[in-house]
Amino acid sequence: MDGTEGGAVLTLVDPEVGDTVTVVPMMPVGTSVTPARTYPDLDLPATVRGIVVLPKVDKLNVLSSRRRR
């Protein structure tokens, strides 16, 4: 995904069903996923800001990096 700065990757687990949701805050404001995207190993739902990763496989590694423009 294109953005100037990716924040720390946050992994959240739904306590009710055990689903894992990975969130990557992004800068600048307005960096979002639109439209939603589907890949064999993950889904990227539409977001207003940042990236949400819904893995479809057990071992999915999500990385965030910062780069200067």
PLY file of the C-alpha trace (Angstrom):
ply
format ascii 1.0
element vertex 69
property float x
property float y
property float z
element edge 68
property int vertex1
property int vertex2
end_header
0.00 0.00 0.00
1.24 3.46 -0.71
1.72 5.92 2.14
4.53 8.01 3.49
4.54 6.48 6.95
3.17 3.22 8.23
2.71 3.08 11.98
3.27 0.15 14.30
1.38 -3.00 13.30
-1.37 -3.79 15.80
-2.76 -7.32 16.06
-6.14 -7.66 17.72
-7.98 -10.87 18.58
-11.75 -10.96 18.88
-12.35 -12.52 22.32
-15.73 -13.94 21.28
-14.73 -15.95 18.20
-10.93 -15.74 18.15
-10.62 -13.98 14.77
-7.41 -12.02 14.22
-7.51 -8.48 12.83
-4.30 -6.66 11.94
-4.36 -2.85 11.81
-1.70 -0.57 10.30
-2.19 3.16 10.99
-1.01 5.23 8.01
0.10 8.80 7.35
-0.73 11.14 5.77
-4.37 11.55 6.70
-6.49 10.18 3.89
-4.33 7.13 3.21
-6.98 4.44 3.00
-8.10 1.27 1.28
-10.82 1.94 -1.25
-12.33 -0.11 -2.72
-12.06 -3.25 -0.61
-9.68 -5.88 -1.97
-9.64 -9.68 -1.76
-6.56 -11.86 -2.21
-6.06 -15.63 -1.74
-4.39 -15.18 1.68
-6.13 -12.06 3.01
-8.93 -9.53 2.71
-8.45 -5.76 2.88
-11.80 -4.19 3.77
-12.47 -0.59 2.73
-11.20 1.89 5.32
-11.36 5.63 5.90
-7.82 5.78 7.27
-5.10 3.16 7.48
-5.17 -0.51 6.57
-7.06 -3.43 8.11
-5.86 -6.92 7.23
-8.14 -9.91 7.68
-5.96 -13.01 7.21
-7.34 -16.17 5.62
-4.27 -18.24 6.52
-2.74 -19.05 9.90
0.70 -17.57 9.33
0.50 -14.18 7.65
3.29 -11.71 8.34
2.30 -8.03 8.13
5.13 -5.48 8.08
5.09 -1.70 8.20
7.87 0.59 7.08
8.51 4.31 6.81
10.00 5.94 3.80
10.88 9.51 2.99
9.61 11.18 -0.16
0 1
1 2
2 3
3 4
4 5
5 6
6 7
7 8
8 9
9 10
10 11
11 12
12 13
13 14
14 15
15 16
16 17
17 18
18 19
19 20
20 21
21 22
22 23
23 24
24 25
25 26
26 27
27 28
28 29
29 30
30 31
31 32
32 33
33 34
34 35
35 36
36 37
37 38
38 39
39 40
40 41
41 42
42 43
43 44
44 45
45 46
46 47
47 48
48 49
49 50
50 51
51 52
52 53
53 54
54 55
55 56
56 57
57 58
58 59
59 60
60 61
61 62
62 63
63 64
64 65
65 66
66 67
67 68
